[in-house]
């Protein structure tokens, strides 16, 4: 097992999910019930995150059959740069 990759993946996903709308929805669902319902909310949200992560891993494995990981990284970086520029431009206009 590549422990460095495991740790960096954990940190990236953990930081990305903090304050995310999914976390806020989970917080809202957990606030509405007792201790038993909190465990149900935890189990449901954990299963959902595991399932979406599995889909992402499988999708990544399929895509890399046709596209080099180097080009995927470049494309992802380009998308982040474009989105950052759009958000800054919209913020400057007061939208």
ChimeraX attribute file (.defattr): number of C-alpha atoms within 10 A of each C-alpha:
attribute: neighborCount
match mode: 1-to-1
recipient: residues
	/A:1	5
	/A:2	6
	/A:3	8
	/A:4	9
	/A:5	10
	/A:6	10
	/A:7	10
	/A:8	11
	/A:9	12
	/A:10	12
	/A:11	12
	/A:12	10
	/A:13	11
	/A:14	10
	/A:15	11
	/A:16	10
	/A:17	13
	/A:18	11
	/A:19	9
	/A:20	11
	/A:21	10
	/A:22	13
	/A:23	13
	/A:24	13
	/A:25	12
	/A:26	17
	/A:27	14
	/A:28	12
	/A:29	15
	/A:30	18
	/A:31	13
	/A:32	9
	/A:33	11
	/A:34	9
	/A:35	10
	/A:36	9
	/A:37	14
	/A:38	17
	/A:39	12
	/A:40	13
	/A:41	19
	/A:42	15
	/A:43	12
	/A:44	13
	/A:45	16
	/A:46	12
	/A:47	12
	/A:48	12
	/A:49	13
	/A:50	12
	/A:51	12
	/A:52	11
	/A:53	13
	/A:54	12
	/A:55	12
	/A:56	12
	/A:57	12
	/A:58	11
	/A:59	11
	/A:60	14
	/A:61	12
	/A:62	11
	/A:63	13
	/A:64	13
	/A:65	9
	/A:66	8
	/A:67	11
	/A:68	10
	/A:69	14
	/A:70	10
	/A:71	11
	/A:72	14
	/A:73	11
	/A:74	11
	/A:75	12
	/A:76	12
	/A:77	12
	/A:78	12
	/A:79	12
	/A:80	12
	/A:81	12
	/A:82	12
	/A:83	12
	/A:84	12
	/A:85	12
	/A:86	12
	/A:87	13
	/A:88	12
	/A:89	12
	/A:90	11
	/A:91	10
	/A:92	9
	/A:93	8
	/A:94	7
	/A:95	7
